Amino acid sequence: MLQAGKRSPLHETVAPWRVGRIATMLAAMLALSSVPAHAVTISGSDFLSPGQQWDPGISLFGEELAPRLDLDGLVRFQVLDQQLHNQTDNFVTPQLDLQTNLQLTATQRVYALWRPIEWGAREPTFFQFGDDHGWTGRSSGTPQALFYEGQPFNWLSPNDRVPLDFTLAIGRVPLFLQNGLWFNNFMDGFQLSKNNIQIGNLSNLNVMYFLSLGETQPGLTLELPSRREAEKRVMGFDTNADWLDYFFELSYAASFDNSKLPGLSQNLNRGFWAASVTRTFGFNSGVSLRTMGSTGNGTAGAGELAALETQRGVLGQLAYCNIFGATKNWKTPSVTGSPLNQEGILFTFDRQQATPELNLRGSGTVGSALGVTLDPRAPITYTPEFGWLVDNESPTNDQVGLAFQIQADLAHMFIPGSTLNDMVRRGILYGALARLTFLGIRNEDTQVAGDRFDFGSMLELIYQF
């Protein structure tokens, strides 16, 4: 590891501008070899082709079986140069997400998400520069998500005499509710939902019940109490609806049958509630007000959180301001990483590596992020952001931070145009993205280690296919 303030000669080989030059050369090569873009389909005797579906002439739950297996995913390379906790770190971290979608019938499928070169959040494969340079390799054959989804009850009511179009998802299922502030994890269990219900002036009313026997991803740290808090058994419901220019969401959950930690008195069983309303103003403007809380038990009292999220188009630019506040005992049903992940660049939880960031805990803090995306429709966008956080827990660590993010659509840059022919000409380059982020955080941690600055830069090369 490098000492703070010192740079290894190896560090120069991964300077962001050099990696950017390499990325540009690779993108240009892809553009020159462009072919018509197709989804990758593994179907019948054709291994990789957009071939026709195979029709075996049988049915599944009253629907004609026409299996088709699609493969897509994401490749990401992260180049990180930072000073964090008075230590200089330089990493190159690859990420591979593979998604397989076995479409069985018109409404039924089996979906799987694989992340083969990592163990989980903050447990990636990576290369570290410096005195201890070298690769740390990790691999996993366990799917992050694996579930059946469909409407298997329709066949019980021929000609739709009884509306049994309930959607069932069962297995290892991702669940994302209340913009990730309340629930964001993969759960082993099931969801049962009834969608597109019409009641009076309410349009698109959706109701969903879920039951989990435990979530797969831990909390912010790998320590046992935090891990168990995010992995507990939970059941609950979520309902949402559109009404004119408003979107309402109401959620409730209860954790149940969770054993106490060995040697500790932590009680994980409690209730959780959340309510939110979003008002839209045209294409890219809106405001959301969210309130949520958790009930008390023998371990901790009740806690609450309130968040105001705003976005507004101003003179062709896209401005946003998000502000939140939470009491000390506020807890979520289950969130991997951070509940504040959607609140701004400075609050982003990077599941690969720890980066300079405002406190991601949520509970016992008040904070805000405000920024503006310049020329949001352009192939290259620039987003400056300012954020702050007041920490009300002991030891306190009040923070202020600045971020600047540049994001480039490589396909659009090398092959400009907005017509369908232009999109086809981009070929295999379509889905290539480059993102460069600069972060700076001032920590006023006066009770522990005095004031401290964390800062760094992160280059991401992303390809979605």
N, C-alpha and C positions, 0 to 999 in steps of 0.2 A: 504494500500500500504506500502511496505517496504521502509525505508530510504536508501539512497545510502550507500553501504559498509556494510550493516547489513544483516543478514540472519535469517529467521524465522525457528524454528524447523520443521515446516511443509515442508520447502524447501527440507530437507533431504529425504523426502519420495519420491521425484521425481528425485533423482539423475540419470543422464543418464545411468550409469552402471547398476543400479537396474532395470530400465525400459528395458534395453537391455536384462537382464537375464530373465525377464518375457516374453519378445518377443521371446526369444530362446525357452523357455518351450512351448509356444503356437505353435510355428512353428514345434517343434518336435512332438507334439500331432497331428497336421494336417498331418505330414508326415506318422505317424503310421496308420492313418485312410485313406490313399490315395486310391482314386478310379479313374477309367478312366475319364479324363477331357472332359466335354462336354460344349458347349455353352448352356445357359439357353434359352429355347424357350417356349413361351406361345402360344399354337396352338390348335385350335379346342376344343375338350372336355378335352384334357390333360392340366392340369394347368401349371405344370413346367416339361417339358420334351423336348428332342430333337426329337419330333415326326414329321411325314410327314406333308407337306403342305395340307391345305384344298383347294379343287378344286370345287368352286360353279358352274362352267360351264358357266360363263359370262365373258365379256371383259370390259376393261377400256381403252379408247382412242386407240382402235384397238389392245390391248395386252391382253392375257389371264390373268384373275384375279386369283391369287393364294396367298391369304393373309397368312402371317406368322409374328408373333409378337415376337421379341427378346428383352431380357432384359440384360443389362450389366452395368458396372459402376466401381466406385472406392471408397474405404474407406481409410481414412488417419487420423492418430492420430499424432498431433504435440505436443511435449514437449519442451517448450522454457524457457531457463534460461538466462537472459541478464541484462546488464546495458545500458540503452538507455536514452539520454538526462538527465544524472545525476540521473536517477531513476532506481531502481532494480525492475524487473518484472519477474514473474514466471507464466506461463500459460500452461494449457493442452487444446488443441483445436481440436475437432473432425471435420472431413469433410466427407460429403457424396454426391457423384455425381451419379445420376441414369440416364441411357440412355435407351430409348425405341425406337425400330426401327420396324415400321410396314411396312414390305415389301409387296407391293400390286401386282406388276408385276415384270418382269425381270428388268425393268429400272425405276420403280416408287416406291416411298416410302413416309412415313410420319415419321419424326424423332422428338424426344423431349428429352431435357436435363433438369433434375430437380435437384435443390440443396435445399432440404427441410429444412436444419437446419442453414440457414444463410439468411441475407437480400441482401447481395451483397458484393463487395470488401471492406475489412476491417470492415465488420459488421457480425462477426461470432457468433456462440454459443461457449462459452469457460468457463473453470474453472480457477479462479485466486487464487493463494496462497498468504499468508501474512495476514496483519491485516484485510483487507477487503475480506477475502477469501469467495469463494462461486461461484455458477454457474450464468452466464448471458445467458439466453436462447433466441434464436431467431428462427423463423420459417417462411417459405414462401411457398405458394401453387402455385405461379406463375412460369411457366417454364422459364428457362434462354434461351432456344432455342425451337422453335416449328415451323416446316416448312414442306411443301410438296416439293419433289424434283423428277423430272422425265423428260421424253421427250414426252410431250403430243401432239406434232404437227405431229408426224410421220404418223398418220392415215389420214391426209389430202392429203398425197401423196402415194397412193398404189404402191407397188413394188419399193419404193424409187426412183421414177422418178425425184423428186426434193429433194435435200438433206436438209430435215427439221429436222435433228437430233440435234436440239437445246435443251440444258438442262435448265430447269426452276426451280429455287428454290424461293419459295414465303412464307412469314410468318415472323417469328423471326429467322433470319439467322446469323450464325457466319461468319465473314469475316476477313481473315488474309492475309495481303499482305506485300511484301518487308521485309520478316523475322520479321514482327511485328513492325518494326520501323515506318511504315507509316500508316497502318490501322490494328487495332486489337480490335474488339468489336462485340457485337451482335446487329444487326440492324433490325428494323421493316420496311420491304420493300421487294425487290425482286432482284434476279440476273438472267441474261439471258446470257448463254455462248454457244459458238461453239468450240468444242474441236477436237484435232487430225487432224487439217487441214494440208495438204501437199502442199507446194509451193516450187518448185525447190529442192534445197538441204536442205531447212528447214524441220525438222521433228518435229512432235508433237507441232504444232503451236496452241495456245489456245487464244481465245478472249472472254472477259467477260465485260458486262455492268451491273452496279448496281445502284439502286435508293433506298434511305432510307428516311423515314419520321421521323427519330430520332433514336439514339443509346440508348441502355438500361443501360450501365454501365458508371459511372462518371470517372473523371480523378484521379490524384494522391491524392487529398484531397476531402472532402465532402463540401467544400466551394462553394458557388453558381457560381462564375466566372469559376472555374476549372471544375465543373460539367457540366455547359452549353457548355463549349468548346469541351467536349468529346461527348455531346449528340445532337449536331446540325444536321440539315438535310443536306444530302450530296448526290450527284450523280456523277458518273464517270465511267471510264473503266480501265481495266488491260489487257495487252497482254504479253504473254511469249512464248518462243520457245527454243528448243534445236537445236544447230548447231555444229556438231562434238563434241568436248569436252567442249563446251561453253553453258551456259544457260543465256538467256537475258530476262529481265523483264522491261516493260515500263508502267507507270501508270499516270493517270491524274484524278483529281476530282475538283468539285466546290461545296461549301456550298451555300445554297440558302434559301430564305424566312425564315430567322431566326430573330425573334424579338430581340430588344435590351433589356438588363437587366433593370429592374425597378430602376430608380435613377442613372444608370450608362450609359456611352456612348459607351459601348463595342459593336463593330460591328463584328459579327461572319461570315459574308459573304466574302469569298475570294476564290482564286484558289490554287490548290496544284498539284505538279508534282513530279515524282520520276523515276529514271532510274538506273538499276543495271546490272552487268555482273558477272557471276561466271565461273571460270575455274577450272575443276577437274583434278587431277593428280592421277589416280589409284583409289583404293577402298576407302581410308580414308583421302585423302589430297586434298586441294582445297583452292582457294582464291576468295573472293567476294569484289567488289568495288561498293559502293552504293552512289548516290548523290540524294538529294531531296530538295524541297523548297516550300515556300508558298508566295503568292503575298501580296502586301500591300493594306491597305484600310485606312479609316479615323481614325482608332484606333491604328494600328501598321503598321510599314513598312515591306518590304519583308525580309524573312529569309531563310537560307540555312543550310543543314547538309551534311557532308560527312563522310563515315564510310568505313574502311578497315577491313575485317574479314578473318583471315587465320587459316588454320588447316593443320598439317603435321605429318605424321608418322616418328618417329626418333628412330632407334634401338629398334623397338618393342613397343615404347611408343607413345602417341598421344599428341603432343604439339599444343597449339593454342595461337594466339595473335590477339586481336581486339582493334582497336583504332578509335576514332571518334572525331569530332569537330563540333559545331553548333553555329550560331550567335544568338544574343539575341532574335530576333523576329521570329525564326523558330517555326512553328506550324504544327500539323498533321491534316489530315481529322478527325480521331477519333481513339484514343488509350485509352483503359482502363488500369489503373495502370501506367505503364511506357513504353515509346518506347524503352528503353535500356534493357528490360527484358532478351533478348537473348545474351547480350554481355559478360556475365561472372557471376560467382557465386556472386561476390560482387555487381553486378548491378541487381540481381534478385529481382523482386517485389513479395513479398509473399502476396497473396490476403487475407490471414487469419489474420495475425498479422504484425505490423510494426517490423522490425528487424534491427540490425546494417547493414548499407549499404552505398555505395557511392551514391552521389546525383543522383536521378533518373529522374530529370526534363528534362535533355537533352539540352534544349535551353540555350544559354549563357555559355556552358561548353565545356571543352576539356578533354578527359580521355582515359584510356586504361585498359585492363585486359589481363594478360598473365599467362598461367599455363600449366600444363602437367598432363594428366591422365596416371598413371602408370599401365602397364599391362592391357590395356583396354578390352581384351577378357576374363579376369579372372572373377570368381564369385564375388570376392571382388576387388574393384578398389579404388585407393587413388589419390586424385587430390589436390595438393597445387596450390594456385593462389595468385598473387600480382596484385594490382590495384592502380591507382592514378586518381585524378581529379583536374583540375584547374577551379575555378568558377569565371567567369568574370562579374557576376551581383552583385549588392550591396544590402545587405551586403554580402561580399564574404565569402566563406567557402571552402578553399582548403583542400583536403583530400588525405590520403594514407591509404591503407588497405591490410590485409592479410586474406586469407581464406584457410581452409583445410577441404576437404570433403571425407568421407568414405562411399561407397555405396556397399551393399551386396545383391546379388540375393539369397534369403533364400531357394528357391526351389532347385537351383543348388547346394547350399552348403550341404543340408541335403540328397539329392539324386543326387550324381554326375553322369556325363555321358552325351554324346552328341548324343546318338542314339534315334530313334523314341520310342523304348520301354522305355528308361529312361524318356523321356518327358511324356509318358502316366502314368508311375509309380508315377510321382510327383503329379498327381491327383489335388485335390482342393488346394494344396499348390502352384501350378503354378500361378504366378502373385504376389507373396509376396516379398516385397522389404523393406529393412531397410537402412536408410540414416542418417548419423551423420555429422553435419556441425559445424565448429568452425569459428567465425568471429571476427575480430578486426579492428577498424577504428580509426585513429587519425584525429580529426577535428581541423583545424587551424582557428577557428572562432574568430579572435582577435578583430574584430570590435564590437562584441556583448557580448560574455561571456568568452573570453579567450580560450585557448586550452582545448580540451575535448576528452576523450577516450570513445568510445562505443565498447562494446565487449559482446560476448555471445556464447551459444551453443544451437543447435537445433537438437533434435532427431525426426525422422519421421518414422512411421511404416505405410506402404502402401500396400494395397491389391487390385489388379485389377482383376475383374471377367467378 
